Amino acid sequence: MPPDILCSTLATPILEESTDLDERLATPWKVIVLNDPVNLMNYVVMVFRKVFGYNDTKATKHMMEVHELGKSVLWVGEREQAENYAYQLQRWRLQTILEKDD
């Protein structure tokens, strides 16, 4: 080996980062609509149909859950999509929250 080239016998360290970020991102999230005294039932059905593409029967079922039970879980899945749905529902003036699905 030529004298002007230095050679190291030290091994390159391997860095391992241990985070639970992937697990937190993979945790399913629930999109929940809460009951409110303002919106009419047919309006809520229309919003569920537009935002989620639900048929009339499914949208009405969720609207009745909101009306009778005070809330309904409309969708469960990845956090980014859940946030998107929550944003859309809030733009339609529906009270919406997100919860981790345990």
N, C-alpha and C positions, 0 to 999 in steps of 0.2 A: 504494500500500500504506500503511495507517495507520502512523504512527510508533511506536506501542506494540507492534507485532509485529516481532520480530527474525527475520530470515531468514538462514540459513546457506547459503553456497555450497559448503561442504565436503561431499564425497561420504561417504556412510556406508561405513566400512571393511567389507570382506567377509572374514570369518574362515574359514579352511579348516583343518580338523583332519584330519590324516592319521594314521590308526591302522590297525593290522592286526587289530583286535579282531574285525571281521566275518569276516575270513579265518580266524582261529583258531577262531571259533565254527562256521564252516562246514566245517572240516576233519573228515572222518569219523573216528570212534573205533571201535575193536574191543573187544568184550566177550569176554574170554578166561577160560575155566575151566581151572584147573590140577588135575593129579592129586593125590589125597591117599590115604593108607592107611586112612582111616576109613569113608568112605561106600560102601555097597553099590551095585553096578551098577544094580539095579532101582530103587533110591532116586534115583540120578542121572537115570535116564530119566524117572521120574515128575516130578522137579523141572523138567527141560527142557520137558516137556509142559505143566506148569502155568504156568510163567513165560512161555514163548515161544509156546505153543499149537501146538507141533510135533506131528506125528503120531508114532506109535510107531516107524516106520522111521527118520525123520529124527532123533528123539531118541536112538535106539539108535546110529545112525551117529556122532553127536557124542560119546556116552558112550564108544564104542570108541576114538575118536581120543584122548580124554582118557586112557583106560586104556593104550593102546599107545604114543602119542606124547608123553604127559605134559601135553598141553594141547589145547584146541580153540577155534577162533574161532566163537562162537555167533551173533554179530550184529555188523553194521557200520552206523553211521549217526551222527546228530547227537549231540553230547556230552550234552545233557540227558537224552535217552532212554537213552543208554548208561549214564549214572550211575544212572538208575532201575533198569535191568536188573541192574547190578552190585549195587546195594543189595538187590534182591529175592533174588538168588542167595546173597549173603552171609547173609541172614536164614535161608536154608535150610541154612546152614553149608557152602557150597561155596566153595573158595578161588577168588576172582575178581579179575582185574586188568583195567585199561583201558589201551589203547595207541593212539597216533595211527596212523591208516592212511595210510601214505606213498604 
